[in-house]
């Protein structure tokens, strides 16, 4: 079972997806400054390979 080997990376992706969905919610509700900050935070959490 290789589930344990990838657990840390999966945790990173999960945190990134949560941060991204929070930013979307803020955008939809019109809170642009907070959404931009949430996107910046999501970018800092995301694994770098996902951005290439």
C-alpha contacts under 8 A as a table, 3 or more apart, distances in Angstrom:
res1	aa1	res2	aa2	distance
1	X	4	X	7.44
2	X	5	X	5.45
2	X	6	X	7.04
3	X	6	X	5.74
3	X	7	X	6.38
4	X	7	X	5.12
5	X	8	X	7.59
6	X	9	X	5.51
6	X	10	X	6.12
7	X	10	X	5.10
7	X	11	X	6.11
8	X	11	X	5.03
8	X	12	X	6.41
9	X	12	X	5.03
9	X	13	X	6.34
9	X	47	X	7.81
10	X	13	X	5.12
10	X	14	X	6.06
11	X	14	X	5.04
11	X	15	X	6.16
12	X	15	X	5.20
12	X	16	X	6.19
12	X	45	X	6.70
12	X	46	X	6.30
12	X	47	X	6.80
13	X	16	X	5.01
13	X	17	X	6.12
13	X	46	X	6.35
13	X	47	X	7.18
14	X	17	X	5.15
14	X	18	X	6.20
15	X	18	X	5.14
15	X	19	X	6.17
15	X	42	X	7.82
15	X	45	X	7.10
15	X	46	X	7.81
16	X	19	X	5.12
16	X	20	X	6.05
16	X	42	X	5.19
16	X	43	X	7.45
16	X	45	X	5.86
16	X	46	X	5.31
17	X	20	X	5.00
17	X	21	X	6.11
17	X	42	X	7.77
18	X	21	X	5.22
18	X	22	X	6.23
19	X	22	X	5.13
19	X	23	X	6.33
19	X	38	X	6.41
19	X	39	X	7.13
19	X	41	X	7.23
19	X	42	X	5.18
20	X	23	X	5.08
20	X	24	X	6.36
20	X	38	X	7.16
20	X	39	X	6.22
20	X	42	X	5.95
21	X	24	X	5.03
21	X	25	X	6.33
22	X	25	X	5.13
22	X	26	X	6.34
22	X	35	X	7.73
22	X	38	X	7.08
23	X	26	X	5.08
23	X	27	X	6.17
23	X	34	X	7.58
23	X	35	X	4.53
23	X	36	X	7.18
23	X	38	X	5.18
23	X	39	X	5.88
24	X	27	X	5.01
24	X	28	X	6.18
24	X	35	X	6.95
25	X	28	X	5.21
25	X	29	X	6.29
25	X	35	X	7.91
26	X	29	X	5.18
26	X	30	X	6.31
26	X	31	X	5.16
26	X	32	X	6.78
26	X	34	X	6.68
26	X	35	X	5.10
27	X	30	X	5.10
27	X	31	X	5.57
27	X	32	X	5.50
27	X	35	X	5.52
28	X	31	X	7.58
31	X	34	X	5.61
31	X	35	X	6.12
32	X	35	X	4.93
32	X	36	X	6.08
33	X	36	X	5.19
33	X	37	X	6.37
34	X	37	X	5.08
34	X	38	X	6.15
35	X	38	X	4.97
35	X	39	X	6.18
36	X	39	X	5.10
36	X	40	X	6.26
37	X	40	X	5.05
37	X	41	X	6.23
38	X	41	X	5.03
38	X	42	X	6.13
39	X	42	X	4.91
39	X	43	X	6.12
40	X	43	X	5.09
40	X	44	X	6.34
41	X	44	X	5.11
41	X	45	X	6.42
42	X	45	X	5.17
42	X	46	X	6.11
43	X	46	X	5.27
46	X	50	X	7.15
47	X	50	X	5.86
47	X	51	X	7.72
48	X	51	X	5.66
48	X	52	X	7.43
49	X	52	X	5.73
